[in-house]
Amino acid sequence: MKKYLLLLGVGYLSAGVAAEPVTSVKPAQKKETAKKTEEPLVLDMLTIKGQSANIDQPFGSYLDHSKIALARTTTSDTAQMLKGTPGMSFSGGGGISSRPVIHGLADDRLRTQVDGMNLISACANHMNPALSYVSPSSVLSAQVLAGITPVSMGGDSIGGTIRVNSADPEFAEDGKVPLIKGQASTFYRTNGDARGGNISASIANEHAELKYTGSTVQSRNYKAGGNFTTQNTKNGNDVVGSSAYKSENQSLSLALRHDDHLAVIKVGQQNIPYQAFPNVRMDMTGDDSWFANVYTKSKFNWGNVETRAYHEDARHKMNFLADKMTTPTRNMPMETYGVNQGLSVKANIDVTDKHMLTVGSEYQRYRLDDWWDPIGPNPMVMMQGPGSFWNINAGKRDRIDLFTEWEGRWNQQWLTQLGVRVGAVEMNAGNVMDYGVVTPEARTVNSQNKKQTDINVDWTALARYTFNDMQTYELGAARKTRSPNLYERFAWSRGRTMGMMTHPMAMYMNNWVGDANGYVGDINLKPEVAHTVSATGNWHDANQEDWETKITPFYTHVENYIDAKLCQTGNGVTCASPSPANGGAVNLLQLANFDAHLFGVDVSGSKRLLENVKYGNLTGKVGMNYVRGKNNDTGDNLYQQMPFNATVALEHKRGAWANTIETEIVAPKTDVQAVRLEPKTAGYALLNLRSSYTWKHLRIDGGIDNLLDKNYGLPLGGTYIGEVTTKGTPVPGMGRSFNVGMTVNY
């Protein structure tokens, strides 16, 4: 009997066809499977796969298991494993909590799924973005859909979709002894003294698989390539304060199959004892979460049906860690409790041998409490009072979507796809207090009708034309909608008024973009609506082995783009002036809707330079990205837009050896957002070396990141306040690091 694999977010299988498990997909295999398998049309899609299936994706770029294993050695941040994806960059955060940016759109503007779960950050500073809930060691496949996402693959987002998945279940062959597999790995990075390891073990017969995974990682503060500040008092001026972290993850899964039916039950928990943030005023002093995830897939002679139900429970704490502890008694406890539940069902119906209809529905229920306990009983002293400060009380965000999608493969040249998704988002929140006191501002906020209901309509239209074995073209247009998150609508306080003075402390505690400014939301924010047009041209040799070039220009116009403006008087409170203690280098901001646009282009290519039995194979690769975003109403630049950047690499393979020389080139960042006082950064170039050797059961990885120890600022890293110093200094990138790793399989 053939083995059946669970395919989570990687594509479609034709009805009644089982996918044989394989360890890698070679370019020559792509043409063989092109006529056998159905999958959705996606513009500018990169699939990173640790184990591959027979899926026709002429625009796919593949990373084999060795490269994923090497990424685990160089980073503990799962988002950074997607580095090199066309159109993708990263917004700074903690050591395991950077936020992906696709074509200039980030965070909640992207739909991020981990094993099919739509995860949400439960923090006023978004310290726990979706990809921080999964360790790099658990990632066996990932899919990035940049710009235009089919409606069956994501809603409530305007910038793209990211799907990260753990390993597919693997069963023993019929009548054979149980299949027992395991893996253990460890790594060490000199910069930050980062170290960790992971272990996995599974046992399976032909009908069931039981699997356990566990991982741990911790790091001290990392060093920049040189002195970047004169303000550090607890660390050297080349040490990036508040960049240490520790994380532990565990999961247990049970997979069951019978004939053409498959079910996977997975539970897991994460414990982050601490994670410091160099661009946020607070640090994570605890984050405990657990999840349960149930997935089923059944195949019939007319197609297949997939269902999923999940529950995620997150308890998040913030306070000051050592680098930000300016006095021995400095204390400001903040807590968040979020519950995220989801249910989805999707049916893929083979209408004919050339046409497929996909219909489905998704429901997501989210609850959030965000409160700050007082540090004393005196209501006339900051952060004191008879009770807690309620930032968000009984926050509610429920979403239900219905979608339908039609895909037609008219012949070997033409493929088209049309889809429509209709969704309703209902939001609400309870009454608030300022450290147990119903202040005049809190009374005004409580008197408002907070209930908001949005009806969102998305559509996509895509077409692919395969001219011949060497040319393929795609064109797509989409309308995508995103409703505001709970903080954007319900962060309410402009600060505590004492006598003639208002202190904006509460505003500083709501900052999910890492710019050190203070924020207040707006209950009446409208959903963002993005209209995107994108095209892709792909040229390559007939066997897709020697050379390839791909170019993707895009343009997006966003109605009601949620951006910032200077804080205005509201709720009876006049916005305070920026604190002189910060040198006037911060602003107090409020969110509002604007008209905006973004445009850019992604370019990538590769060429086989040498193919020799004695010396091995040498391949040159290049990738380039450019994006520009503008606020049409204010004329200001959009925040955290990555400047022009390129990666040039030489990859050498000879037998069990694999080696890479890579150069990252980033232009100066001069197009910054004035209202957020976004810091400019100089251009830079980094040189990285990577090498690995694989035996039958053992793999050794080694490398040097930033070989020349370049001192540079991260263009999207935000403002450095690692030791509570705000002077407009960008968070610096990591200096030289020697990395080693070892993996044992059995």
Secondary structure, 3 states (H helix, E strand, C coil): CCCCCCCCCCCCCCCCCCCCCECCCCHHHHHHHCCCCCCCCCCCEEEEECCECCCCCCCCCCCCHHHHHHHHHHCCCHHHHHCCCCCEEEECCCCCCCEEEECCEEHHHEEEEECCEECCCCCCCCCCCHHHHCCHHHCCEEEEEECCCCHHHCCCCCCEEEEEECCCCCCCCCCCCCEEEEEEEEEEECCCCEEEEEEEEEEECCCEEEEEEEEEEEECCCECCCCCCCCCCCCCCCECCCCCEEEEEEEEEEEEEECCEEEEEEEEEEEEEEECCCCCCCEEEEEEEEEEEEEEEEEECCEEEEEEEEEEEEEEEEECCHHHCCCCCCCCCEEEEEEEEEEEEEEEEECCCCEEEEEEEEEEEEEEEEEECCCCCCCCCCCCCCCCEEEEEEEEEEEEEEEEEEEEECCCCEEEEEEEEEEEEEEECCCCCECCECCHHHHHHHCCCCCEEEEEEEEEEEEEEEEECCEEEEEEEEEEEECCCHHHHHCCCCCEEECCEEECHHHHCCCCCCCCCEEECCCCCCCEEEEEEEEEEEEECCCCCCEEEEEEEEEEEEEEEEEEEECCCECCECCCCCCHHHCCCCCEEEEEEEEEEEEEEEEEEEEEEEEECCCEEEEEEEEEEEEEEEECCCCCECCCCCCCEEEEEEEEEECCEEEEEEEEEECCECCCCCCCCCCCECCEEEEEEEEEEECCCEEEEEEEECCCCCCCECCCCCECCCCCCCCCCECECCCCEEEEEEEEEC
